[in-house]
Amino acid sequence: MKVIVLTCSTGGGHNACAKYIKEEFNDNNIECDVLDYMDLVGKKASNFIEKLYLDSTKGKGKIFGGVYKLGEVYSKMNIPSPIYGLNKLLKDKLYKYLLENNYDLAIGTHIFPCLALTALKKKHSIKFVNVATDYECIPFWEETNPDLFIIPSALLKKRFIDKGFNEKILTPTGIPVSTKFLNNTKKANLPNDKKIILITSGSMGFGELKNLVIHLLNEIVDVYVVVICGNNKKMERDLLNICNKNLIVKGFVNNMNEFINASAIVMSKPGGLTTTEIVSLRKPLIHIMPIPGVEEYNAKFFADHKMSIKGNDINTLVKEAKNLLENEKLQNELIVNQMKYINKYSAADMVKCILESEEK
């Protein structure tokens, strides 16, 4: 068996998810590759899509939020979307790539390749798997026709069924996080004489972090505030200009699990994959500064099931952080609910389900 995982660079979550799936298949001695789907058009196209996404999230993400809301409206109209039409144009290039590389199964961690695979499936005998990377059935998923659909939680089944999916293909093993990520025992190079508040703003460094960081440092004096800025170099420079011995600033890191494990609590943008990483490591979580649209659904899902706390303004976030640090009962409540609702071994169980379905 040979597997290809198709991703797209609109935020780091889709790529990280693809990487975790590849790791898990490889650990099961199954050949698996990862491809940025837009590379089929050319590297310039991939870079353009990434820039378009980044530009839409600038400021407070109003452009992205507006586009998402428009997608929700269009999704209810039950007519083929322009998004499907554009991705349908790539179906022949994709089919050629699959044939030339002898792939038996395609997995999409982004809706774009899943739409192209759906168009292919109308003409050719292919198998593919959707992987949802957010805690909501986002617009246009309903236009796809996978053989299996990996969804984040059994609690979301009704949302996907209401969009027209057959319950039999819905597989709620969770957003894939690899066993390697979970079992890593290395320690981040951080001081251990005080508790750590870890702030992660996602791979793109989205969010107005500077004011939050300053307020945390002023209000909670006996902790280290560790900030992961991702690829946002400007944010990294701005934070480095804050003169405070309790502030530790990092750019992009590839050992996020070590930072999460070292922290007392985590404050994070509610990306689907980032959130899943944190709660899979069972850490008290506060959601901050969602990009309007699907990240608001993510934050709501976790807060509604008491797996996280959310706040929409700096004063509330500082108050919640201070309370959570001091309140072990609340920390334990969040962790118990994380254990109840989020499958820790999501990637391993996903691979197992796929292999079982291939045997039928």
N, C-alpha and C positions, 0 to 999 in steps of 0.2 A: 504494500500500500504506500502511495506517495501523495502527500497533502500540500496544498498551497493555501496560505492565509493571506487574504487581500485586505489591505488597510488603506487609509487616506490621511494625509497630514493636516487635519483640521482639529488641532488640539492634540496633546500628547497621549491622551487616553487610548485612542484607537490603536496607535503604534505600540504602546506598552502592552495592551491586551494581546495583540498579534504576537509579540515577542514571548509572552507567557505561554500562549498556546503552542508555539513552536518548541519551547523548552520542554513542555509536558509531553508532546509527541516524541521528541528526541529521547527523553528519558525512558520512553516505552519502546525504544529501538525502532521507531517509525520515522522514515524520512519526511521532513517537513520544512518548507521554505516560506519566507515572507516577502511580499511584493507590495510596494506602494502602487496602487492601482493606476494612479495618474501617470506613472512612469511609462505606461503603455502609449501615452500620447507623446511624452518627452519630459525631460527634467524641468524644462521651463514651465510646463503645464502644472507640474507638481508644486513648484515654487510659487506659481501664480495663485493656486488654490490656497496654499498655506498663508500667503500674504493677504488674500481676500478675507480669509477667516480672521486673521489677526487684526486687520483694519476694522472689521465689524465689531470687535470686542473692545475697541478703544473707548476711553472715557468711562462711562458706566455701562457699556455694552448695549446701548439703546438700539443701535442699528441691527445687531444680531437678534435682540429681543423682538424687534418689529418684524424682521424676516420670519422668525419662528412663529409668531402669532399669525402672520399671513399664511404660513404653511399649514397651521391648524385649521384655518378657515377653508383653504383649498382642499385639504384632506377630507373634509366632510361632503364635498361635492360629487364624489364617486365618478370622476372622469379622469382619464390618464393625465398625469401631471407633466409639466415641462421638464421636471427633474428626471422622470422616467424616460422621456423622449431624448434628452441629451445623453443619458447613459446607454440607451439603446444603440446609439451611434458607435459605441466602442465594442459592441458584442462580437464582431468578427475578429478584431484584433485580440480580444480576450480569448476567443475560442482557439485561434491559431497558437497563442501562447500556451494554453492548456494542452493542446495536442503535441506541440513540439517538445514539451517537457514531461510528457507522459504522466500528468497528474490524474489521480483517481477521484479525488475529492477536493472541492474548493470550500473555503470558509471565509465569510466576510465579516469583518469587525466594524464596517462602516456601511451605510445604506447605499452609497454610490455603486460599489461593485456588486452588491446584492441585487440591485435593479438591472444591471447588465446581465448578471447570471440568470435572472428571471426571463429576460428577453431571449437569451440563448436556449433556455429550457423549452421554449415554445417550438424550437426547430430541431434540437439535438437531445440525445439521451445523456444528460449530465446530472450529477448529484451535488447539491451544495447545502451549506449550513449558514443560517443567520446567527450572529451573536450581538445581542443588544448590550450596549455599554452605558445605558442610563436607566434609571428607575421609573420609566414611563414609556409607553408605546408612542414613539415620536412620529410626526407626520411623514407619510409616504411609505412607512413599513408595510402598510396594508396592500401596497402594489407589488410586493415581493411574493415569491412562491417557493420557499425552501422545503427541503425534505425534513429538516429539523430546525427548530428555532430555540436557541439557548437564551433564556430570559433570566433576569436577576433574582427573582423570588417567586415562590408559589402564590404569594399575596397579590401579585400583579397579573395572574392568569386571566382574570375577568377583563382587565383592560385590553389584553391582546385578543381575547375571544370576541369582545365587542367590536374590534376592528376587523373581524371576519376570519381570524385564524382558527383552524381546527385544533381543538384541545389536544388531540393525539400527538401533534408534532411539537407542542410546547414543552420544553425541557428546562425546569427551573433549578438548574444546578448552580446558577449564580454567575456574575461577571467573572471571567477566568483570571485567577491569580495563581501563579505557579507554585508548586511545592518548594522549589528552590528559594523563592522569595520568602516564604513562610518559615522555612527551617534554617535560614542563615543565622549563625551564632556569632558572627563577627560584631565588634563593637565600634560605633562611630568615635572618631577622635574628638571627644567633648569632655569638658570638666564634669566631675560628679559630686562636687561639694554642695551643690544646690539643686533644687528641682528645676526641670526644664519645661518651658512652654515652647512647643514647636509650632511654627506658623508656616504653612505651605500654601502657595497661591496658584499651584498648578504649573505645568511645564512652560506656560507662556507668561507667568508672572502677572496675571490679571488681578486688578483690585487696587483700591486706594489704601495701601498698607502703611505708609509712613506715619500718618496720624495715629493709627491704631497702635503701632509699635511704640511711639512716644508716650501715649497714654498708659500703656501697659507698664513701661519702664518706670513711669512716675508713680503709678498707683500700687504696683506690686514690686517691692524693692528687693526682696530676698529670693529672686529666681533669675535664671538665665532665660533670655528670650532668643531663640534660635530661629532665624528666618531663611527659608529656601526661596530664592527669587526666580528660579527657573532661568529662562533665556532672556529675562528682562534686565538688560545691562544698566539701563537708566535707574531702575528701582534699586538695583544693587549699589550703584554709586551713591544715590541719595541716602540710603541707609548707612553706608559706610561713613558718611559725613556726620552721623550722630555720635557724639562722644559719650559713650556710656560703657563701663567695664562689663556690664551684664548683657550686652548685646553681641550676638554672634551672627554674622551675615555670610550666607553661602549663595553661590550662583546655581547653575545646573548641577545636580548630583545624580549618580547612578547607583547609590546605595541607600535609597530612601528608607528601606526597612530598618537599617541600623539607626537612623535618626529617629524613626517612630518608636523603636524599642527603647531608646534612651530617654524618651520624654515622659513627663508625668501626665500632661494632657496635650492634645493636638487641636490647633485651630486651622481649618482648611476650607478653601473654596470647594463647593459641593460638586466637583466633577464625579462622574459615576465610577470611574476606575480608581481615582485617588481615594475616594471615600471607601471603596471596597477594600483597598489595600490597608487602610487604617483600621477599619473594624475587623478585618480578618486577623489582625495582630492584637485585637481586643484592647483598644485604647479609648479612654474618655475623649469625646469629640465635640467640638463646637464648630458649627458651620458658619462661614463668613462670606459676605460679598458675592452672592451668586451672579453669574452672567444671566440676564433676563432670559426666560425661556425654560429649557429643559433642566437647567441647574436649580431653578426654583422648585421644580417637581422633585428633584433628588433630595433637596433639603427638607421639603415637606414630608416626604416618605419616611425619612429617618427620624425626624422630630415626632411625627404622628405615632410612630411605634417605639418611642422613647429610647432610641439608639443613639441620639445626638441631641444637642441643644442648638438652637439657631438664634441669631440676632441680626437686626438690620441697621443698627447704628452703633457708633463707637462706644458711647457710654454704656449701652446695654451689653456689648461684647466684653468690655473690661469688667463690668459687674459680674457677668456670668463666669468669666475666667477665674476671677478671685474666689467666687463661691465654689466652683468646681474643684479648684485646687485644695480647698479646705474641707470639702464634704466627701468623705470616703463612701458614705452610704449612697450618695448620688452617683459617684464613679462606678460603684459596683452594680447599681441598677442599670446604667447604660450598657455595661459590659455583659451582664446577664441577658439583656434583650438582644444585643449583638449576637451572642451565642445562640439564641433562640431562633432568630430570623435570617441570619446570614451564614451560608455554608462556607466554612473555612477552607475546605479542600475543593474549591470550585473547578479549577482547571483539571485536576485529576479525575473528578467525577464526570466532567464534560467529555474527556477523552474516552473514559470507560463507556459512557452512553453511546458515543459515536461508533466505537468498535462493536458494541453489541448490536447496534442497528445495521451495521455492515454485514454482520453474520446472518441476519434474518433473510 
